[in-house]
Amino acid sequence: MFTFSGELFYGILLSVGSFLLAMFLTPIYTHFAYKYKFWKKQKEIAVDGKDLPVMRKLHEHKFKGRHFPTMAGIIGVITVAVVTYFCNWDRGQTWLPLLGFLGGAFVGLIDDMINVFGDGHGAAGLRAPVKFALITIVGVALGWFFAVKLGWSSIHIPFIGEWVLPEILMIAVFAFAVVATSNAVNISDGLDGLAGGLMMIAYGAFAVIALYQGQWMLVGFCLTVVGWLLSYVWFNVPPARFMMGDVGSFALGAGLGVVAMMTNSFFLLPIIGGLLVVEAGSSLLQITWKKLFHKKIFISAPIHHHLEAKGWGEAKIVMRFWVIAGILALIGVFVAAAGGIV
């Protein structure tokens, strides 16, 4: 059992400080976003090269006659980096998650810059294989540090025990966690407040797991991210003031993958991030089905766009997804406790 100690109180202070710093930086970002026209360009072509008439129709109200800034994830990158470096720096617990956060942000920033300052045609950003290659490089590099420098050699399987892996396989598993989670969060970032809320719940759940493990600095990192996301959701509930962009979604996904590995909770990612699995899985299933049978399973993918096309309101989808994510987070924490991870 843990008690309300000074370390936990400090983690809460980090979260509050992160929230306040992000609230302070938001008007500064907004100023530059409008001055230099960080306008989000609507996606016109899917990953498979096909047109997107359904999605264009669903979201034409967002872009018609309105400038919609993107790259607001820069606020989070600066906030998390500043708070972690100056207030919560630890080689064993926060160096790697922060580097994952920044590595994902770098990949996303390149994509956003092309989207904002490119010609606005086609996929409006980096080609999917290029993004996949870049985030894979980040995952492999971080996995090498995790396995070689920090000496991690096993993964805990709930209710079973430790699974000892050779170094190269541990690196591969780590890279998979980073790549899969980064892409899943990026895919989920399609409705106002959706990805922000899902990530706030997921990082909160892993903060609880790290808390029970006594990894106080890692708890602080997770709560720092939650603090930024509280500020982000404040401005991003429908109708959104801006979008986090790939710089935010890739940072959050890569950071979450690293945190899952640092808490020895790789097998809890599909539970706590269950909706991320559904979102990414629906997109993959749609693409695969279209290639094999030249038909669509969903009206539009990922599944939140399918629900939109079925007549669900945006706020209804977002809030119900938040509720489901909260339930899955509770289940994940329970499995961590009952399965021997904490």
C-alpha positions in Angstrom: 0.0 0.0 0.0 1.1 3.5 -0.7 0.5 6.6 1.4 0.0 10.2 0.3 3.7 11.1 0.4 5.8 14.1 -0.6 6.7 12.3 -3.9 3.0 12.0 -4.9 2.3 15.5 -3.9 5.2 16.7 -6.0 3.8 14.7 -9.0 0.5 16.6 -8.6 2.4 19.9 -8.5 4.1 19.0 -11.7 0.7 18.4 -13.3 -0.6 21.7 -12.1 2.6 23.5 -13.2 2.3 21.8 -16.6 -1.3 22.9 -16.9 -0.5 26.5 -16.0 2.5 26.7 -18.3 0.4 25.3 -21.2 -2.4 27.8 -20.5 0.3 30.6 -20.6 1.8 29.3 -23.9 -1.5 28.9 -25.7 -2.1 32.6 -26.5 1.5 32.9 -27.7 1.0 29.9 -30.0 -2.3 31.3 -31.2 -0.6 34.6 -32.1 2.0 32.9 -34.2 -0.5 30.4 -35.7 -2.5 33.3 -37.1 0.4 35.5 -38.0 2.2 32.7 -40.0 -1.0 31.0 -41.1 -0.7 27.5 -39.6 -3.9 26.5 -41.3 -4.9 22.8 -41.4 -5.5 21.6 -44.9 -8.2 19.0 -45.3 -7.1 15.6 -46.3 -8.2 14.7 -49.8 -6.5 11.4 -50.5 -6.5 8.2 -48.3 -3.5 6.0 -47.6 -4.4 3.8 -50.5 -4.5 6.7 -52.9 -8.3 6.9 -53.2 -10.5 10.0 -52.9 -12.2 10.7 -49.6 -15.6 12.1 -50.5 -17.4 10.9 -47.3 -14.8 12.5 -44.9 -14.7 15.7 -47.0 -18.5 16.0 -46.7 -18.5 15.2 -43.0 -15.9 17.9 -42.1 -16.5 20.5 -44.7 -18.2 22.7 -42.1 -14.9 22.9 -40.2 -12.9 24.2 -43.1 -15.5 26.2 -45.1 -14.9 29.9 -44.5 -12.8 29.2 -41.4 -9.1 29.2 -40.7 -8.3 26.2 -38.5 -4.8 26.3 -36.9 -2.9 23.0 -36.4 0.4 22.1 -34.7 -0.9 23.1 -31.3 0.9 20.0 -30.1 4.0 22.3 -30.0 2.6 23.7 -26.8 2.6 20.3 -25.2 6.1 19.5 -26.5 7.5 22.6 -25.0 5.6 22.3 -21.8 6.5 18.6 -21.1 10.1 19.2 -22.1 10.5 22.3 -19.9 8.8 20.8 -16.8 10.5 17.4 -17.1 14.0 18.8 -17.7 14.0 21.4 -15.0 11.8 19.8 -12.4 11.7 16.0 -12.9 15.0 14.9 -14.6 16.1 11.3 -14.0 18.2 9.1 -16.2 16.6 5.9 -15.1 12.9 7.0 -15.3 12.2 10.2 -17.3 15.1 10.5 -19.8 13.7 7.8 -22.1 10.0 8.7 -22.0 10.9 12.4 -22.7 13.2 11.4 -25.6 10.4 9.2 -27.0 8.0 12.2 -26.6 10.4 14.5 -28.5 11.3 11.9 -31.1 7.6 11.4 -32.0 7.1 15.1 -32.0 9.9 15.6 -34.5 8.4 13.1 -36.9 5.0 14.7 -36.5 6.4 18.2 -36.9 7.9 17.3 -40.3 4.5 16.1 -41.4 2.7 19.1 -40.1 5.1 21.5 -41.8 4.4 19.9 -45.1 0.7 20.0 -44.5 0.7 23.7 -43.5 3.3 25.1 -45.9 2.9 22.6 -48.8 0.7 23.0 -51.8 -2.3 21.5 -50.1 -2.9 18.7 -52.6 -3.0 15.0 -52.2 -2.4 13.5 -48.8 -1.4 16.9 -47.3 1.6 15.6 -45.5 4.4 13.0 -45.4 3.6 9.8 -47.3 2.6 7.0 -44.9 5.6 4.8 -45.6 8.0 7.7 -44.8 6.3 8.5 -41.5 6.3 4.8 -40.7 10.1 4.5 -41.4 10.9 7.6 -39.4 9.0 6.6 -36.3 10.5 3.1 -36.6 14.0 4.6 -36.5 12.9 6.4 -33.3 11.5 3.2 -31.8 14.6 1.2 -32.6 17.0 3.8 -31.2 15.0 4.1 -27.9 14.7 0.3 -27.7 18.4 -0.1 -28.0 18.9 2.3 -25.0 16.2 0.5 -23.1 17.7 -3.0 -23.6 21.4 -2.2 -23.7 21.9 0.8 -21.4 19.1 0.4 -18.9 19.4 -3.4 -19.0 15.8 -4.5 -19.4 15.7 -8.1 -20.4 12.1 -9.4 -19.7 8.5 -8.5 -20.2 5.8 -9.3 -17.6 2.8 -11.3 -18.8 -0.1 -10.8 -16.3 -1.0 -13.8 -14.3 1.9 -15.8 -15.8 5.2 -14.2 -15.0 8.3 -12.8 -16.6 9.1 -13.6 -20.2 12.9 -13.3 -20.7 13.9 -12.1 -24.2 17.2 -11.8 -26.1 18.4 -8.3 -26.5 17.5 -8.0 -30.2 13.9 -9.2 -29.6 13.5 -6.8 -26.7 14.5 -3.9 -29.0 12.0 -5.2 -31.5 9.2 -5.3 -29.0 10.0 -1.9 -27.7 10.0 -0.4 -31.3 6.7 -2.1 -32.0 5.1 -0.5 -28.9 6.3 2.9 -30.0 5.4 2.6 -33.7 2.0 1.0 -33.1 0.9 3.4 -30.4 2.2 6.5 -32.3 0.2 5.5 -35.4 -2.9 4.6 -33.4 -3.0 7.9 -31.6 -2.4 9.7 -34.9 -5.4 7.8 -36.5 -7.6 8.6 -33.4 -6.9 12.3 -33.7 -9.9 13.0 -36.0 -12.6 14.7 -33.8 -12.4 17.7 -31.5 -11.1 16.6 -28.1 -11.1 12.8 -28.9 -7.3 12.0 -28.9 -6.7 14.5 -26.1 -9.2 12.9 -23.8 -8.2 9.3 -24.6 -4.5 10.1 -23.9 -5.3 12.0 -20.7 -7.1 8.8 -19.4 -4.3 6.5 -20.7 -1.5 8.5 -19.1 -3.4 8.7 -15.9 -3.8 5.0 -15.8 -0.1 4.4 -16.3 0.6 7.0 -13.7 -1.3 4.9 -11.2 0.6 1.7 -12.2 3.9 3.6 -11.9 2.7 4.9 -8.5 2.2 1.4 -7.1 5.6 0.4 -8.5 7.3 3.3 -6.7 8.5 4.9 -9.9 7.9 8.4 -8.6 9.7 10.3 -11.4 7.8 8.3 -14.0 4.6 9.2 -12.2 5.6 12.8 -12.4 6.2 12.5 -16.2 2.8 11.0 -16.8 1.1 13.6 -14.7 3.0 16.3 -16.5 1.5 15.1 -19.8 -1.9 14.9 -18.2 -1.5 18.6 -17.0 -0.8 19.7 -20.6 -3.7 17.6 -21.9 -6.1 19.3 -19.4 -5.2 22.6 -20.9 -5.5 21.2 -24.5 -8.9 19.8 -23.9 -10.0 23.1 -22.3 -9.5 24.7 -25.7 -10.2 21.7 -27.9 -13.7 20.7 -26.8 -16.2 21.1 -29.7 -16.0 23.5 -31.5 -12.2 23.2 -31.3 -10.0 26.3 -31.2 -7.2 24.4 -32.9 -5.8 20.9 -33.6 -2.8 19.3 -32.0 -1.5 18.0 -35.3 0.8 15.2 -35.9 3.4 16.9 -33.7 1.1 16.3 -30.8 -0.4 12.9 -31.7 3.0 11.3 -32.5 4.6 12.7 -29.4 1.8 11.4 -27.2 1.8 8.0 -28.9 5.6 7.5 -28.8 5.7 8.7 -25.2 2.9 6.3 -24.1 4.6 3.4 -25.8 7.8 4.1 -23.8 5.9 4.5 -20.5 4.2 1.2 -21.1 7.6 -0.5 -21.5 9.1 1.4 -18.5 6.2 0.1 -16.3 6.7 -3.4 -17.7 3.1 -3.2 -19.0 3.4 -4.0 -22.7 0.6 -6.4 -22.5 -1.7 -3.8 -20.9 -1.4 -1.4 -23.8 -4.2 -3.2 -25.8 -6.4 -3.0 -22.7 -5.8 0.6 -21.5 -5.5 1.7 -25.1 -8.3 -0.5 -26.2 -10.0 2.2 -28.2 -6.7 3.0 -30.0 -6.7 -0.6 -31.1 -10.2 -0.3 -32.4 -9.5 2.9 -34.2 -6.3 1.7 -35.9 -7.8 -1.8 -36.5 -10.8 -0.3 -38.2 -8.6 1.6 -40.6 -6.4 -1.4 -41.3 -9.4 -3.6 -41.8 -11.0 -1.1 -44.2 -7.8 -0.8 -46.3 -7.3 -4.6 -46.4 -10.9 -5.3 -47.3 -10.9 -2.8 -50.1 -7.8 -4.2 -51.6 -9.0 -7.8 -51.4 -12.6 -7.5 -52.2 -12.9 -3.9 -53.7 -15.6 -3.1 -51.1 -15.8 -1.1 -47.9 -16.8 -2.5 -44.5 -17.3 1.0 -43.0 -18.8 4.0 -44.5 -15.6 5.8 -43.6 -12.7 4.8 -41.5 -11.5 4.9 -38.7 -14.6 4.0 -36.9 -15.3 7.4 -35.4 -15.9 8.7 -38.9 -18.2 5.7 -39.6 -20.3 6.7 -36.6 -20.3 10.3 -37.8 -21.6 9.1 -41.2 -24.3 7.1 -39.4 -25.6 10.3 -37.8 -23.8 10.4 -34.4 -22.9 13.9 -33.4 -19.2 14.7 -32.9 -19.6 15.5 -29.2 -21.6 12.3 -28.6 -18.9 10.2 -30.1 -16.1 11.9 -28.2 -17.8 11.7 -24.8 -18.9 8.1 -25.2 -15.4 7.2 -26.3 -14.0 8.9 -23.2 -16.4 6.9 -21.0 -15.3 3.6 -22.7 -11.6 4.6 -22.3 -12.2 5.3 -18.6 -13.7 1.8 -18.1 -10.8 0.2 -20.0 -8.3 2.1 -17.9 -9.9 0.9 -14.7 -9.8 -2.7 -16.1 -6.1 -2.2 -17.1 -5.1 -1.0 -13.6 -7.0 -3.9 -12.0 -5.2 -6.4 -14.3 -1.9 -4.8 -13.3 -2.6 -5.2 -9.7 -4.1 -8.7 -9.9 -1.6 -9.9 -12.5 1.5 -9.1 -10.5 2.8 -6.1 -12.4 2.5 -3.8 -9.4 
